[in-house]
Structure formats: C-alpha cells, structure tokens
C-alpha cells in the first residue's frame, strides 16, 4: 500500500504544478492579447482624431473658398454640406461591409 502512495504523490504534485502553470500561461496570453487590441485601437483612435481635425479645418477652408467663388459665403457651406450628405448616404449603404471588415479584424487580432 505504501508503495502505491509513494508512486502517486510525485504524479499528483506534477499534475498540480502543470495545472498552475497552464492557468498562469492562459493569464499571460490573455493579457498579451488585451494589450495588443487596446494599443491598436488607441493608435487608430488617435489617427482618427488627427484626421478629423484636418478634415474639419479643410472643410471650413473649402467652404469659405467656394463661398468666395459663388458670391456668398453660405453657398460654399451649402455645397460642402451637400457633399457630406451624399457621402453619408453612400456610407449608409456600405455600412454592413465596413462592419464585417472591422469585426473580422478584431477577431483575427484576438485569435492570433
């Protein structure tokens, strides 16, 4: 009986150590993935903010320039607003494609 106990004790200790190591590895992998996704989203958000500021100032400048050409400032703003309205309609119709690509990108990043 004592021989069986001495055979199983090291085996149980190794199984316990393996379980703890596996859990620690899983924790480290999840932290790595979370950090990767967070850093990617943060950098892209920063890029979107900078591009939005550029687009805003460019839009104002274009509106004022078109208003100068058309004779009244508000004409320029109306033309630019019409362009953005058209762009919004186009984005509305291609929204499912954009959503699918973003979902796939996030899932790919999480699983790799």
Protein Blocks (a to p, Z undefined) as FASTA:
>chain_A
ZZmmmmmmmmmmmmmmmmmmmmmmmmmmmmmmmmmmmmmmmmmmmmmmmmmmmmmmmmmm
mmmmmmmmnopaklmmmmmmmmmmmmmmmmmmmmmmmmmmmmmmmmmmmmZZ
